[in-house]
Amino acid sequence: MDLITCLLLAQEAGFALWLLWRAGLLKTRKAVFLSALLTAAAFLLRAACLPYETLDYKDFLHHWVSFYRENLGFRSLSYPLGNYNIPYLYFLCFFSYLPIRDLFLIKLLSIFFDVLLAYAAMQLFSLCGGSARGRLTCFFTVLFLPTVVLNGSLWGQCDSIYVALALLGLWLGLSDRPILSAACFALSFGFKLQAVFLLPVMAVLWFRGNYKLWHFAVFPAVYVLLVLPAVLLGKPFLETLTLYLSQADSVGSGLNYNSPSIYAFFWRSPQTADAANLGIVGAFTLMLALLLFCFFRRKRLSARAVIAAAFLFAAGIPFLLPHMHDRYFFGADVLSVVLGFSCLFCIPCALLMQYASLLSYYAYFRMRFLLYVDHGARAVIAALLLGFVQLLHESTGQNFQKSENSSLTKPENLL
């Protein structure tokens, strides 16, 4: 790595510590020392991963940045390129102007959002009555989470962007800041289509009274503003707004792409179209069933219950949908950690999700299976069952304020 890359990485580490300071978690010398030490370790780990080039970078991302570099950067946004939505392409265009290796810039962007992801997870946990020590532990657990480290700093993927924004939206919604919440969800969707796995939780926030109906209008307004610069640079307005629809055929025809979904059990099905349609119906049925459950229990939903519902959306929908890829449980991976910190009962949830996702990651990086992904699919089923039990428990009408502040449900009290 060159000096500029090292300095940028150090600035991101400083940003992580600044967020912890703003959250009021660095009030003692011990907290400062441990946080600085853990932050340095997390970023040294990422620095070691930066030079690694994956096939996704070699075959796609590098060529896209090169195209923008050779065609006047932002002026070439009107050309159809790649299968990412416009907001991510803004960054690739910007990178084409910089005298830094694009591999490092792409990964530094994801690492920046790794920090925001850890912060959002920590803030979500704080709504469940987490102590300062517990919040710090949650922050660094997410920052060191294997799938988080591998996804951005090694693989060069951008899943931390849309998940961080969605979790910020969830935290802001539960904190009664609906306009900022809806804006964050719109930004999340703007970066990646997989945000739809988390968007149903907006309806749950509405059921609880965190949103009013007009707050949903913020979502399309922000999305339009997000793509407007590309339109002004010559990209057709309607084509830009409906980009995800035009990309529907780019997901591939296979039922499963190394994902721990239900199709890990049936990947050789001769009736591919019928199996895919059945999965789509199943995913919508699951989503509607969860929404109906939350609607009828809306007056009893604690913050912990909403987090459990968000996890069930993030894990259950991609579990049933066809054509899912190895990384599509990234949001569920992180939410399972928040759920595990909020309740001891759900700690196995986080372990099961990491097990399932890491089997898929191994298959990509090593080009062979350690264990076939049906083992991961079984782990996801177990995690979903635990998540539903937690949702059921948290919506039984008990005194949730007492439950959320009870020391018996705080994992940090085991430390």
KAMOUR-V311886 format. One line per field, one symbol per residue. ss: DSSP state (H for helix, E for strand, - for the rest). psi: psi as a letter, one per 20 degrees, with the letter a starting at -180 (. if undefined). A space follows every 50 residues. Layout:
# KAMOUR-V311886
ss=???
psi=???
This chain:
# KAMOUR-V311886
ss=--HHHHHHHHHHHHHHHHHHHH------HHHHHHHHHHHHHHHHHHHHHH ----HHHHHHHHHHHHHHHH--HHHH---------HHHHHHHHHH----- -HHHHHHHHHHHHHHHHHHHHHHHHH-----HHHHHHHHHHHHH-HHHHH HHHH----HHHHHHHHHHHHHHHH---HHHHHHHHHHHHHH-HHHHHHH- HHHHHHHH----HHHHHHHHHHHHHHHHHHHH----HHHHH-HHHH-HHH H----EE----HHH-------HHHHHHHHHHHHHHHHHHHHHHHHH-HHH --HHHHHHHHHHHHHHHHHH---EE----HHHHHHHHHHHHH-HHHHHHH HHHHHHHHHHHHHHHH-------HHHHHHHHHHHHHHHHHHHHH-----H HHHHH-HHH-HHHH-
psi=qrhggggghhhhghhghgghghikjliqhgggggggghggghhhghhhhg ipprhhgghfgghghhghhilkdhijhipppakqrgghhgghgghiiqlq phghgghhghhgigghghgggghghhijkqrgghggggghgghjpghggh gghghkrkhhghgghghgggghghjlmhghghgghggghhhphihhhihh ihhghggijhqrhihhihghghgghhighhghjippgghghkhhhijhii iqiqhpmkqlrhihhkijphmggghghhhgggghggghghggghghjhij orghhhhgggghghhhghhhqrkqrhiijghhgghhggghhiphhjghgg gghggghhhggghghikrpgqqihghhhhggghggghhgggghikjjrnh ggghipiijohiii.
